[in-house]
């Protein structure tokens, strides 16, 4: 089976969030299971600068202009990577979506429309390679299924994975004429969404198979609360939830060269060295018996970080320390800067993101918190489990699928791996945090919880098998879907 994996991020070439880690790990896992997989990326400067063995293999005349396709590999990977090289659209500062000022590029519809068009018309002329499956990730690649249908390409099938439904790629209706799609595609049964062009809706409508990054999130986005306006359509399409995995070659405390002293399930006492080193690095007081609670996160409202600010005084008063690393919304950055300044030696904020630092935080902490409003999957709780850094999470999305709360029953039968709360408020969060702190001070119990967490298996091998099954399901043909014009958008 030939799979073209289309994404806007690929670690280490282009990284903004967890999509980059998934895009690096899943194709590699598919390759190990004899899937002929290749990755297609937008041609950002950072990708071209880091590509190994890069060569020009084709030039294509697209509706968006002449495009070069470059081929190579990412550092440390054997998966072939193709880059859509069009300097007018991609040779810009900032991240894949926005400039240095944080504002989205106004021509993103052209930039990612081109990515979808190239995917739908992809051929490697030197190897006579054409995909059987185009695996599209989020709205950035979601126009590819529409282009496939417009070209009447019934041989190639498409799978759309929704990583975050809140980001939809919606643009003014006037841009439709620039996308080189049939006029009838701009309608309720096509890519029109409340008189806008919606890339995400294009994928949901035209893809042969839809998946999400956790079973719970697949359910949640079919509800009014979390469906972002697409809940009715998604109930028709019935997405399949496949929980993301972890690349244990990268996230493994036994082999992690970024931490002070490698450790494992049977050498957990060594984790104390990582904690001391982290406390010193962050200028926190070196207190062995103070639970160190951390967050590594994009600073957005979605992540529920306002709850941490609200309870930070109580956490410090309870004898805990806190550290956050992340970048994002300026207002949240400023709020954390002000909040931690009140607790010198007990709290720290590291603006930005550094991969090695993330590993040191994961190894040195005792608890990692994700109080998210919604969380399609989440990766840091999976990293925390492997590092014996117990997750404290809200019971939503992939967090609910991957963490088992330390309830009295779970503590008694030895199945607990972390701590959960349900209601989105500071009191519920604080109550869960106090439960975690109480368990932390019972050293024998804490060690049992850590060992149980570290023994969980969220490797990509199992997830890759589920994706292969999804590809086969897409190849068998999609079930008929009633036209939206007969009901609701």
C-alpha positions in Angstrom: 0.0 0.0 0.0 1.3 3.4 -1.0 0.5 6.3 1.4 1.2 10.0 0.9 1.1 11.6 4.4 0.3 15.3 4.0 1.1 17.6 6.9 2.1 21.2 7.7 4.6 20.2 10.4 7.3 17.5 10.7 9.7 17.3 13.6 12.5 18.5 13.4 12.0 20.3 10.0 8.9 22.3 11.0 7.5 22.3 14.5 4.8 24.4 16.2 3.0 21.8 18.3 2.3 18.1 18.7 1.3 17.6 15.1 5.1 17.8 14.3 5.8 14.9 16.6 2.9 12.8 15.3 4.0 13.5 11.7 7.5 12.2 12.5 6.5 9.2 14.4 3.5 7.7 12.6 5.0 7.5 9.1 8.1 5.8 10.6 5.9 3.3 12.4 4.0 2.7 9.2 7.2 2.1 7.3 8.2 -0.6 9.9 4.9 -2.3 9.0 5.8 -2.5 5.3 3.6 0.5 4.3 5.3 2.5 1.4 4.8 5.9 3.1 6.0 9.3 2.0 5.5 12.7 3.5 4.5 15.9 1.7 5.3 19.3 3.4 5.0 23.0 2.5 8.3 24.4 1.5 9.2 26.6 4.5 12.8 27.7 4.7 13.5 25.7 7.9 12.4 22.5 6.2 14.7 23.1 3.2 17.6 24.1 5.3 17.5 20.8 7.4 16.6 18.3 4.7 19.2 15.7 4.0 20.1 14.5 0.4 17.7 17.1 -1.0 17.2 17.1 -4.8 14.8 18.5 -7.3 12.7 15.8 -8.9 9.9 17.5 -10.5 8.3 20.8 -11.6 4.5 21.2 -11.8 2.3 23.8 -13.4 -0.5 24.2 -10.8 -3.5 26.6 -10.7 -1.4 28.6 -8.2 1.7 28.9 -10.5 4.8 26.9 -11.3 5.9 24.7 -8.4 9.1 22.8 -7.8 8.9 19.5 -5.8 12.0 18.8 -3.8 12.8 15.4 -2.3 15.0 14.3 0.6 14.8 12.9 4.2 14.5 14.5 7.6 17.5 14.1 9.9 17.5 10.7 11.5 14.7 9.3 9.4 14.5 7.0 6.4 11.0 8.2 5.3 11.1 10.1 2.0 10.0 13.7 2.3 8.7 15.8 -0.5 8.6 19.6 -0.2 6.3 22.0 -2.2 8.7 24.7 -3.1 7.1 28.0 -4.2 9.1 30.9 -2.7 6.4 33.5 -3.2 4.1 31.5 -0.9 6.5 29.9 1.6 9.8 31.9 1.9 8.6 33.9 4.9 9.6 34.3 8.5 7.4 33.0 11.4 5.7 29.6 11.6 3.8 27.8 8.9 0.6 29.8 9.6 1.5 33.2 10.8 4.2 35.9 10.6 6.4 37.0 13.5 3.7 39.3 14.7 1.4 36.3 15.3 -1.1 37.3 12.6 -2.2 34.7 10.1 -1.0 35.2 6.5 -3.9 36.6 4.5 -3.1 34.2 1.6 -3.1 31.0 3.7 -5.9 29.8 1.5 -3.5 29.9 -1.5 -0.6 28.4 0.5 -2.5 25.4 1.8 -4.8 25.2 -1.2 -1.6 24.5 -3.2 -0.5 21.9 -0.7 -3.9 20.1 -1.1 -3.8 20.4 -4.9 -0.2 18.9 -5.1 -1.3 16.1 -2.9 -4.3 15.2 -5.0 -2.2 15.3 -8.2 1.0 13.7 -6.8 3.1 11.5 -9.0 6.8 10.7 -8.7 7.7 10.5 -12.3 11.1 9.0 -11.6 9.7 6.0 -9.7 6.2 5.9 -11.3 5.0 6.2 -7.7 1.4 7.3 -7.1 -0.4 7.0 -3.7 -3.2 4.6 -3.0 -4.1 6.7 0.1 -3.7 10.3 0.8 -3.6 10.8 4.5 -4.5 14.5 5.2 -3.9 16.1 8.6 -6.1 18.9 9.8 -7.4 21.8 7.7 -4.1 22.6 6.1 -4.3 19.4 4.0 -8.1 19.0 4.0 -8.7 20.4 0.5 -6.9 17.4 -1.0 -10.0 15.1 -0.9 -12.1 17.8 -2.7 -9.4 18.0 -5.4 -9.4 14.2 -5.8 -13.2 14.2 -6.2 -13.0 17.1 -8.7 -10.5 15.2 -10.8 -12.7 12.1 -10.6 -9.8 10.2 -9.2 -11.5 7.1 -7.9 -8.3 5.0 -7.7 -6.8 7.0 -4.9 -8.7 7.2 -1.6 -8.3 9.8 1.2 -8.2 9.8 5.0 -8.6 12.9 7.0 -7.3 13.0 10.6 -8.7 15.8 12.7 -6.1 16.8 15.3 -8.0 19.9 16.5 -11.5 20.8 15.1 -11.4 24.3 16.5 -8.9 25.3 13.7 -10.9 25.1 10.5 -9.2 27.1 7.8 -12.2 29.3 7.1 -11.9 32.1 4.5 -14.1 34.7 2.8 -16.3 33.3 0.1 -14.5 35.5 -2.5 -11.4 33.3 -2.4 -13.3 30.3 -3.8 -12.6 31.3 -7.4 -8.9 31.1 -6.8 -9.0 27.5 -5.7 -9.7 25.9 -9.1 -12.7 23.8 -7.9 -16.0 23.3 -9.7 -18.5 26.0 -8.9 -21.0 23.5 -7.5 -18.4 22.7 -4.7 -19.3 26.0 -3.0 -22.6 25.0 -1.5 -24.1 23.4 1.6 -23.1 19.9 0.3 -19.6 21.1 -0.5 -17.1 23.4 1.2 -19.3 26.3 2.0 -19.7 26.9 5.7 -22.0 29.8 6.7 -21.0 31.7 3.5 -17.3 31.0 4.0 -14.9 28.7 2.3 -14.0 26.0 4.9 -11.0 23.8 4.3 -11.9 21.6 7.3 -15.5 21.1 5.9 -14.0 20.1 2.6 -12.1 17.3 4.2 -15.1 16.2 6.3 -17.4 16.1 3.3 -15.1 14.6 0.6 -12.7 12.3 2.5 -13.4 8.6 2.2 -12.5 8.0 5.9 -12.3 10.4 8.9 -10.3 9.7 12.0 -9.5 11.7 15.2 -6.6 11.4 17.6 -8.5 9.7 20.4 -11.7 7.7 20.8 -13.1 10.2 23.3 -12.5 13.1 21.0 -14.2 11.3 18.2 -17.3 11.1 20.4 -17.0 14.7 21.7 -16.9 16.4 18.3 -20.2 14.9 17.5 -21.8 16.9 20.3 -23.0 20.5 20.1 -20.6 21.5 22.8 -17.4 20.4 21.0 -18.5 20.1 17.4 -17.6 23.6 16.4 -20.6 23.8 14.1 -19.8 20.5 12.4 -21.4 18.1 14.9 -24.3 17.3 12.6 -22.1 16.5 9.7 -19.7 14.5 11.9 -22.6 12.4 13.2 -23.3 11.5 9.6 -19.6 10.7 8.9 -18.9 8.8 12.2 -15.2 9.5 12.7 -13.0 6.8 14.1 -10.9 7.6 17.1 -7.3 6.4 17.1 -5.2 7.4 20.1 -1.8 9.0 19.3 1.3 7.2 20.4 4.7 8.0 21.8 8.0 7.7 20.1 9.8 5.8 22.8 13.1 6.1 21.0 12.9 9.9 21.7 10.9 9.9 25.0 12.6 7.3 27.2 14.2 8.2 30.5 16.5 5.1 30.3 18.2 6.5 27.2 17.5 10.2 27.4 20.8 12.1 27.0 19.1 15.4 27.9 18.7 14.5 31.6 21.1 14.4 34.5 21.0 10.7 35.2 19.0 8.1 33.1 16.6 6.0 35.1 13.9 3.4 34.6 11.2 1.5 36.5 13.7 -0.4 38.6 16.0 2.6 39.2 13.5 5.3 40.1 15.6 6.6 42.9 17.8 8.2 40.2 14.9 10.5 39.2 15.8 12.6 42.3 19.0 13.7 40.5 16.9 15.0 37.6 14.7 16.9 40.1 17.6 18.5 41.9 19.2 19.5 38.6 15.9 21.0 37.3 15.4 22.9 40.6 18.9 24.4 40.3 18.4 25.3 36.6 15.1 27.0 37.3 16.4 28.8 40.4 13.9 27.0 42.6 14.8 26.1 46.1 16.3 22.6 46.2 13.6 20.8 48.3 13.5 17.1 47.9 10.1 16.8 49.7 8.3 19.6 47.8 6.3 18.1 44.9 7.3 19.8 41.7 4.3 20.4 39.5 4.9 21.4 35.9 3.2 22.2 32.6 4.7 22.2 29.1 2.1 23.7 26.9 1.1 26.1 24.2 -0.3 29.2 26.0 -3.8 29.2 24.7 -7.2 29.4 26.3 -7.9 25.9 25.2 -5.3 24.6 27.7 -7.1 25.8 30.8 -4.0 27.5 32.1 -6.0 30.2 33.8 -6.9 27.6 36.4 -3.3 27.2 37.3 -2.9 30.9 37.9 -6.0 30.9 40.1 -4.7 28.1 42.4 -1.0 28.9 42.3 -1.0 30.5 45.7 -2.7 27.5 47.2 -0.3 25.1 45.6 2.7 27.0 47.0 1.0 27.3 50.4 0.6 23.5 50.4 4.4 23.1 50.0 4.5 22.6 46.2 6.7 24.1 43.6 5.5 25.0 40.1 7.2 25.5 36.7 5.7 26.3 33.2 7.4 26.3 29.8 5.5 27.5 26.8 4.7 30.2 24.3 1.6 31.5 22.8 -0.9 34.3 23.6 0.8 37.4 25.0 -1.8 37.9 27.6 -1.3 34.5 29.1 2.5 34.9 29.0 2.2 38.2 30.9 -0.2 36.7 33.5 2.3 33.9 34.3 5.2 36.3 34.4 3.4 38.3 37.0 2.1 35.2 38.9 5.4 33.5 39.4 7.2 36.7 40.4 5.2 36.6 43.6 6.8 33.2 44.5 10.5 33.6 44.0 12.3 30.3 44.6 9.0 28.3 44.4 7.7 29.0 40.9 9.3 29.6 37.5 8.1 30.5 34.0 10.2 29.7 30.9 8.8 31.5 27.9 9.3 29.8 24.5 10.0 26.2 23.8 13.2 24.2 23.9 13.1 20.4 23.1 16.0 19.5 25.4 14.5 21.6 28.2 11.2 19.8 27.8 13.0 16.5 28.4 14.7 17.9 31.5 11.4 19.2 32.8 9.6 15.9 32.2 12.3 14.0 34.0 12.7 16.3 36.9 9.1 16.9 37.8 6.7 14.9 40.0 3.4 15.9 38.4 2.5 17.3 35.0 -0.8 19.2 34.7 -3.2 19.5 31.7 -6.4 21.3 32.9 -7.6 21.6 29.3 -11.0 22.9 28.3 -10.8 20.3 25.5 -7.9 18.1 24.4 -8.1 16.0 21.2 -5.3 13.8 22.4 -2.5 15.4 24.3 1.0 14.1 24.2 2.7 15.5 27.3 0.6 13.3 29.6 1.9 10.3 27.6 5.4 11.6 28.0 4.8 12.1 31.7 3.6 8.5 32.2 6.8 7.1 30.7 8.9 9.4 32.9 7.1 8.6 36.1 5.8 12.2 36.2 2.2 11.6 37.1 -0.4 13.4 35.0 -3.1 15.6 36.6 -5.6 16.1 33.9 -9.2 17.1 33.1 -11.4 14.2 32.0 -11.7 15.2 28.3 -10.6 13.8 25.0 -7.4 11.8 24.8 -6.7 12.7 28.5 -9.6 10.6 29.5 -8.4 7.8 27.2 -4.9 7.6 28.6 -4.9 8.4 32.3 -6.7 6.3 35.0 -7.6 8.4 38.0 -6.3 7.5 41.5 -9.8 6.9 42.9 -10.1 4.8 46.0 -11.0 1.7 43.9 -8.1 2.3 41.5 -5.7 2.8 44.3 -6.9 -0.4 46.0 -6.6 -2.6 42.9 -3.3 -1.0 41.7 -4.6 0.4 38.3 -4.2 4.1 38.9 -1.8 6.1 36.8 -2.6 9.7 37.6 -5.3 12.2 38.8 -8.4 13.6 37.1 -11.1 16.2 37.7 -14.3 16.9 35.7 -15.6 20.3 36.3 -13.9 23.2 34.6 -13.2 25.4 37.6 -10.4 26.1 40.0 -12.0 24.3 43.0 -12.2 21.0 41.1 -8.6 21.4 39.8 -7.4 22.3 43.3 -9.1 19.3 44.8 -7.4 17.0 42.4 -4.0 18.7 43.0 -4.4 18.2 46.8 -5.1 14.5 46.2 -1.9 14.3 44.2 0.1 16.1 46.9 -1.3 13.8 49.5 -0.4 10.7 47.6 3.1 12.2 46.9 3.9 12.3 50.6 3.1 8.6 50.9 6.4 7.5 49.3 5.5 3.8 49.0 2.2 4.6 47.3 3.8 7.2 45.0 6.5 4.7 43.9 3.7 2.2 43.0 1.9 4.9 41.0 5.0 5.8 39.2 5.9 2.3 38.3 2.4 1.6 37.1 2.5 4.7 34.9 5.9 3.9 33.4 4.7 0.4 32.4 1.9 1.8 30.2 2.4 1.1 26.5 1.4 3.9 24.2 3.9 3.0 21.4 3.1 4.0 17.8 3.1 0.3 16.7 -0.4 -0.3 17.9 -1.7 3.0 16.5 0.0 2.3 13.1 -2.0 -1.0 12.9 -5.2 0.9 13.5 -4.3 3.4 10.8 -3.6 0.6 8.3 -7.0 -0.8 9.1 -8.5 2.7 8.4 -6.7 2.9 5.1 -8.1 -0.5 4.1 -11.6 0.7 5.1 -11.2 3.8 3.0 -10.0 1.6 0.0 -13.2 -0.4 0.3 -15.3 2.7 -0.3 -17.2 5.1 1.8 -20.7 4.6 3.0 -23.3 6.8 1.3 -23.9 10.0 3.2 -27.2 11.9 2.8 -26.9 15.3 1.3 -26.6 18.1 3.9 -29.2 20.1 1.9 -31.8 17.6 3.2 -31.0 18.6 6.8 -28.7 20.8 8.8 -25.3 22.2 8.1 
